[in-house]
């Protein structure tokens, strides 16, 4: 049975056929499911393009476009020059030498006044400090001098009644005055050291304070006060022990959390291997969990991993029959073997080994041998499939509606490169439909809903009873009418 060509389908959709040809095309569409699906896709594409090309400016718009661009550039340049001219006006006062001289003089006066205020304040503070020190020394010196002079006078008094007469005044010798000055200086330095020792942080941290000399012991002249201990070995040792214990606890907690995370990561996945009937690994096969919709693609060695869970897994690949396998939560590796799809009695392997194009074209219903060779070009199909899988992985990472739109368009190109008859294009159609559905779910619009519905209906028109048809029907039920 000869199918309608794309030109005939387009002419029938545009209603450009005569009555006899139109009736013949309608009868063929009623009996041919493949042509009806192609007609539905043509209608969906035309509807989408009609919405995109609603606004057409026409040739007049593009003829005057360069002139409008030049006018806008000229207006922008004039506006920029005017703004630069207005910005430079506030600097006009610098062009007058007299104004510059006035501003410089005012700045010099302000700086000079500030310097005078700062220096005068420092002089007042230094004189105040000197006055306070003199007052304190005047209060301390007479008291110590009087107490020490009494002791010196009593010690230097003659024994046996040789006291001075009333008209004589006892004048202490120069050595006594020198001793008094030495004691005064020593007492002041001792008080200062006591105050400093009280404020030392080593005393607060556990160091022993400096021992005070007895009250009745007299300090040696110009003796250096005993040093204050500032080392606290016990406190440092305690802090080091605590820091080491805390660091050890932190390392143990980090290692424990890492072990738990690795254990969870290892146990929370179910992995497997996909190969063909000859035992060769299949790269790019799509593995989907039917219950949750989570999916992944196989690597170059055919391996895959999904989040752990029980339920059925759907495995699909271009040119192979879809398969389902039961996955349990015990973490055992899964092995899936896919069979190649038969296209009108010829398997995918036999079709690839076929040498004569003329022998293949009549059996598949193609119009010429060149068309059959084009459709059998496995290298082009492989390139398109790899590009579509790359876009699908990128969309799964970004979770963006536009990425899923691009993925659906890429899978549509794969479908166009495959034969229009048979089941070899069903996995690619399902991938395109799922991408359309994901784009609608992330950013719901009427156009995305219509495209998703058209893609799902096109897939279900070719696949009624496979394991993936149930998932496609579930997605179709979620779309708005």
Protein Blocks (a to p, Z undefined) as FASTA:
>chain_A
ZZddfklmmmmmnopacfklmmmmmmmmmmmmklmmmmmmmmmmmmmmmmmmmpcgbjml
mmmmmmmmmmmmmmmmmmmmmmmmmmmmmmmmmmpmklmmmmmmmmmmmmmmmmmmmmmm
mmmmmmmmmmmmmmmmmmmmmmmmmmmmmmmmmmmpcehhiaccfkbccdddfklmmmmm
mmmmmmmmmmmmmmmmmmpmklmnopacdddddfklccdehiacddddfbdfklmmmmmm
mmmmmmmmmmmmmmmmmmmmmmmmmmmcccdddddfkopacehiacddfknopacdddfk
opacddededddddddehiacddddddfkopacddddddddeehiafklmmmpmblklmm
mmnopabfklmmmmmmmklmmmmmmmmmmmmmmmmmnopaklmmmmmmmmmmmmmmpcfe
djklmmmmmmmmmmmmmmmmmmgcfklmmmmmmmmmmmmmmmmkbmklmmmmmmmmmpcZ
Z
